[in-house]
């Protein structure tokens, strides 16, 4: 695999076609059909193949509907455990660092974002074991910092996946920016952020589906941030 030399977390060259207005109704229908199957306990991989083949979707489109879809049970569970941003005031929060920063990087650089069935906004970037900062990284952290400052949590702990390359460097950047702006944050690269997020009583800041299936409380910060980025490209794949 060639090294990641991107300077932006922007759109794939084919995205203008893959997520065009002409394709959106097909993708919404596919998301709805996949969600229907998941609601009835069909397996994710086989269901995704069935729906993807039915509509002739590319690998990137399949990734999109997989991220946008969820069962009715999962959607209700996630909504039941989601707290408003006003509720993080004076409360400790724990941030799924890569999950949050990459989504905002994509928003700032015109990458495709998905408005998903569970009310989250997700990107279709992914780090796949490696990460490098892009031109929008610092701006993304600062934007998130200003949003967190607005809601004034008592404590903000950022976690990054240590097995992903440059996780320590990104944690240090977050700490540097926090110190510059007087934000009382901590940041660390750890082996299993998901496990630590689930073990704490702090409110989780994430849109990671596997965490949302188990976490006691979470806040949908990334959606609020993306809504404030006027140039963001967000496609609605939710069926309602």
Secondary structure, DSSP 8 states (H G I E B T S, - for coil): ------SS----TTHHHHTSHHHHHHHHHHHHHHHHHHHTT--HHHHHHHHHHHHT--HHHHHHHHHH---HHHHHHHHHHEE-GGGGTTSEEEEEHHHHHHHHHHHHTT-EEEE-TTS-EEES---TTB----TTHHHHHHHHHHHHHHHT-SEEEEEEETTSBTHHHHHHHHHHHHHHHT--EEEEEES-HHHHHHHS-SEEE---HHHHTT-S-EE-HHHHHHHT-TT-EEEE----
